[in-house]
Amino acid sequence: MIRVVVPGAGGRMGRMVIDAIAATPGVVLAAAVERADSPDVGQTVDGVTIGASFDDALAGGDVYIDFTAPEACAGHVAAAAQRKVAGVVGTTGLPAEARAAIMHAGATVPIVVAPNFSLGVNLLCGLVEQAARALGEEFDLEVVEIHHKAKRDAPSGTAIAIAEAMARGRGLDFPSARRFARDGDVGPRRSGEIGVVAVRGGDVVGEHTAHFLGPNERVEVTHRAASRAVFARGAVKAAAWVVKQPPGVYSMRDVLGL
């Protein structure tokens, strides 16, 4: 059995990850963790008492699945690497120190990092890369994403991943090509630009559309998530895969063989 540690166990994604673990053969919840001031500490979930120490929880785990806040992620990554516990990180909007911690930890443990664990989204990224390559420079590239009003980071990590796939397909340097939203007199659209626009409102789980806008025609590829359960199931699939890998930083496309 693969033993999984879940920090943020009382949160919305934490609870869904725990449900996905229970529904997956060969995987078991080893420990659940919350902040020390959380009312969930001491509660029982799937026969496991929620604790307040992530470091202690790692002692009984093979891999952890992290959908917690960006400010907590770097500490989790460092603690798990020290104990040689593999990781699955789905937290988005990561600060530079968290990204650096992940790259450093990847030298000693395997870690899957993905802005989106949905099979459909990862397939979309592959299709978008091919479309950008096939359609050529006559088609302008744009990404529009919609999420619920409580989402903290913008644009979403998934939208950025889609735009990066477009850049790969077109052979563009993404940091130079990207244009996050537009405001004021920005002038005409420059050649080779990839626009990314974030919309926030309501309870939208996640919607991403890749736009290819050419002369006299337009191609749109859209993914809509109806439930966060798709992300939880994908994360558990990634956890079962990553424990068998050598140290390194992997993506969900690696997990799915895409």
N, C-alpha and C positions, 0 to 999 in steps of 0.2 A: 504493500500500500504506500502511496505517495502522501506524505504528511504535509499539510498546507497550513501556514500561519496567516491570519487575516488581521492586519491593523485596520483601524477605522471600522470595527465590526458593527458598531451601532448606527453607522451612516447608511444612506440609501443604497449605495453601491456595495458597501460591505455586507449588508444583509442579502443582497442578490447574489454576491459571490458565494456566500455560505450556502444558500439554497442550491446554487449550481454545483457546488462540491458534493452536497448530499445526493444529487441526482446523477453523479458521474461515477461509474464503477472504477475501482482501483485508486480512488482518491479519497482522502479522509481529512476532516478538519482536526488539526493538531492543537491549535491555540487561537484564541480571539483576543484582540487588544483594543483598548480605547484610551483616550486621554485620562489622566488621573482625576480630573474634575468632572468627568462624564457621569451622568446618572446610570449609564449602562454598565459601569464597572460593578462586578459582583453578580450580574444577571447571568442566566444560563441560556446558551443557544446550542441546539443540537448536542446536548449532553456535555458541553464545554463551558466552563465559567469564564466570563470576560475579565481579563486582567488589565493592569495598568502599566506593565513593563514589557516593552517590545523586545528588549535584550533577553529577558528571562524566557519569553515565549519562543525565541529562536532555538533554544536548547532542544526542543522536541520536534523541530521542523526540518523538512528537506527543501522547502521553497516557500516564499511568501508572495502574496498578491497585494499590491499597494494601489489603492485609489484614494489616498488621503490628500490633505492639503499640500500645495507646493512647498510650504515652509517646513513641513515634516519629512519630506521625501529624502533629502540629503542625509539626514541622521539615520533613517532606516537603511538606506543603501550602505552606508559605512559600517553600521552595526552588523548587518547580514554578511558583508564581505569578510569581516573579522572572524565570524563564526563559520565561514565557508558554506553559507546557505544561499542557494540560487534565488533569483528574483524575477518577478513579473511586475513591471511598473506601468500603470495606466494613468497616472496623474499627469495632467497637462498644465501648461503655463509655468513650466519649471524655470526657476532662476538659474543663473550661470553656475552658481556653486553646486546645485543639484546635478546639472548636466556634467560638470567636471567630476563629481563624486561617482556618477555612473560609469564614466569612461575609466576612471581609476579602478573601480571595483571590477570592471570587466577583465582586468588582467589576472584576477584570481578566481572569479566565480562566473558562471553563465547568467546573463540577465537578458530578458526580453523587454524591450521598451517600445511602446506603440501608442500613438495618439488615439487609436481606435482598434478594438479587438474584433470588430464585426467581419465575418467572411465577405459579406457583400461589399463593404467599403474597400477592403484590400483588393478584391477583384476589380473594383472600379478604378483604383489607382493604376493597375496594370493596363486596363482598357484605355484610360486617359493618356498614358504614356505612348501607347501605340497610335492613338488618334492624333496626338500632337505631331508625331513623326510623319504620319501618312498625309495629313491635311496640308502641312507646309506653312510657309510664312504668310500666305494670303489670309489665313484665319487668325483672328485675334483671340487671345486666351483670357478667360475670366472665371473666377470661382465665387459663388454666393453661398453662404451658410446661414442657417437659422437655428437658434437654440433658445431654450427657456430663459426667462428673465433673471434667474439666479446664477447663471453661468458667469464666472469671474473673468476668464481670459478671453481675449478677442484679438485677431481671429482665432477660431478653434484650431487645435493641433491637427485635426483631420483636414481642415481646409488648407492648411499650410502643406501637409503631406500631398494633397491632390495637386496643388500648385507646383510643388517640387517635382512631381511626376511629369507634369506638363513641361517643365524646364528641361528635364532629362530627355524627353522625347524630342524637343525642339533643339537641344544642344545649347541651351542658354545657361548662363551663370545666375542661379536663383537670387542671391542677395542683390545683384545688380538689376535683375528684371522685375522683382516684386514691387507691387504698388498696393499698399494696404489702405483701401478706401480713397476717396478724393473729396476735396473741399475747396471752395473758392475758384478763382480763375486759374485753373491748372493747365490751360492750353490744350491743344489737340493731343490725342492719344499717341504716345511715341511708339515706334516700331520695336517689337520684342518685349513689350511690357506684359506682365501677368498681374491682373488686378484681383484682389481678394477683398470681399465685402462681408461684413458681419451684421446680422440682424438678430435682435434680441426681443423676446416677448412671450407671454403665455407660458404654456407647459410643454413646448416642443422638445422632444427628446433629442432630436438631431436630424437635420436635413442638409444635404450638400449637393450642389449642382455645378458641374463643370460645363462651361459654355465655350463653344467654338464658333465664332462669328465671322463668316466669310462673305464674299460678294454674292448677294442674291440668295444666300442660304445660311442656315444656322443649325448646328448640332448641339444637343444638350443631353448630358448623362447625369441622372439623379439617383441618389440613394436616400431613402427615408427610414429611419429607425422608429419602430412603433413601441419598443420597450427597451429599457436598459438591460433587460435579461440577455440580449444578444451579446452585449459587451462582457457580461459576467461569464457566460458560457465560453466565449472565446478566450478569456483570461485563464479559465481553468484548463482549457485545451493547451494553452501556452505553458502553463505550469507543469503539466504532465510531460510535455515535450522538452522543456529546458533542463530538467534535472538529468537528462541523458546526454547533454551536450558538454563539450569542453569549455573552459573559460572564454568569455567574449561577450560582446554586446550584439544582440540579435533583434530583428524586427518581426512583426507578425507575418510578413511575407515569407520569411525564413521558416516559420512554424508551419505555414500552409503549403510550402514548396512552390510558391509562385515566383 
